[in-house]
Amino acid sequence: MSTLFSEAEKLAFELADASIEMPVDVSDDLFGRLQRHYTTEQLVELAAICALENFRSRFNRIFRVEPNGVYCPVPRPPAEVGA
C-alpha cells in the first residue's frame, strides 16, 4: 500500500475492506491492531461509517441510484511488472 498513508489509516482501510465481506469478518488480529491506534470511541465511529456506507451503497443499488457527479472513481494503478 502507498507510503502516503499512516499505519492507522492503512488499518482503517483494512477495516473497510473487511466490513464488505460476506459475511463480515473482522478478525481478532485486525481488531487488536486497530485498538493500538484508535480509542474505543474512534473505533465505534469507524465501524458506524463502514456500516453506513455499506447500507447506502446497497440501498442505492436497489433503486439504481447513480452517483451525482460528486463521486470520482480512482483508477486502479497499472499492474506491477512481473506480478
C-alpha positions as CSV (number, residue, x, y, z in Angstrom):
1,M,0.0,0.0,0.0
2,S,1.1,3.6,-0.5
3,T,3.6,5.2,1.8
4,L,1.3,8.3,1.7
5,F,-0.9,6.7,4.4
6,S,-0.1,6.2,8.0
7,E,-0.3,2.8,9.7
8,A,-3.6,3.9,11.4
9,E,-5.0,5.0,8.0
10,K,-4.0,1.7,6.4
11,L,-5.7,-0.2,9.2
12,A,-8.9,1.9,8.7
13,F,-8.8,0.8,5.0
14,E,-8.3,-2.8,6.1
15,L,-11.4,-2.5,8.4
16,A,-13.4,-1.0,5.5
17,D,-12.4,-3.9,3.3
18,A,-13.3,-6.5,6.0
19,S,-16.6,-4.8,6.5
20,I,-17.8,-5.5,3.0
21,E,-17.0,-9.2,3.1
22,M,-20.0,-11.6,3.1
23,P,-20.2,-12.5,5.9
24,V,-18.4,-9.6,7.6
25,D,-15.1,-10.9,9.0
26,V,-13.2,-8.6,11.2
27,S,-10.6,-10.8,12.8
28,D,-9.4,-10.6,16.4
29,D,-5.9,-9.8,14.9
30,L,-7.2,-6.8,12.9
31,F,-9.3,-5.6,15.8
32,G,-6.3,-5.8,18.1
33,R,-4.1,-3.8,15.7
34,L,-6.9,-1.2,15.4
35,Q,-7.0,-0.9,19.2
36,R,-3.3,0.1,19.2
37,H,-4.2,3.2,17.1
38,Y,-7.7,4.1,17.9
39,T,-9.8,4.7,21.1
40,T,-13.0,2.8,21.6
41,E,-14.9,5.9,20.7
42,Q,-13.0,6.2,17.4
43,L,-13.5,2.5,16.6
44,V,-17.2,2.9,17.1
45,E,-17.2,5.9,14.7
46,L,-15.1,4.0,12.1
47,A,-17.5,1.0,12.4
48,A,-20.5,3.2,12.0
49,I,-19.0,4.9,8.9
50,C,-18.3,1.5,7.4
51,A,-21.8,0.3,8.1
52,L,-23.5,3.4,6.8
53,E,-21.5,3.3,3.6
54,N,-22.4,-0.3,3.1
55,F,-26.0,0.4,3.7
56,R,-26.0,3.4,1.4
57,S,-24.4,1.6,-1.5
58,R,-26.7,-1.4,-1.2
59,F,-29.8,0.7,-0.9
60,N,-28.8,2.8,-3.9
61,R,-28.3,-0.3,-6.0
62,I,-31.9,-1.5,-5.4
63,F,-33.2,1.8,-6.9
64,R,-30.5,2.1,-9.5
65,V,-29.4,5.4,-7.9
66,E,-26.3,6.7,-9.8
67,P,-23.5,8.9,-8.5
68,N,-24.5,12.6,-8.7
69,G,-21.2,13.8,-10.2
70,V,-19.5,14.3,-6.9
71,Y,-18.2,10.7,-6.9
72,C,-15.0,10.3,-8.9
73,P,-13.7,6.8,-9.1
74,V,-10.0,6.4,-8.5
75,P,-8.3,4.4,-11.4
76,R,-6.6,1.2,-10.5
77,P,-2.8,1.5,-10.6
78,P,-1.1,-0.3,-13.5
79,A,-0.1,-3.9,-12.8
80,E,3.4,-4.2,-11.4
81,V,5.9,-5.7,-13.8
82,G,6.3,-9.4,-13.1
83,A,3.3,-9.5,-10.7
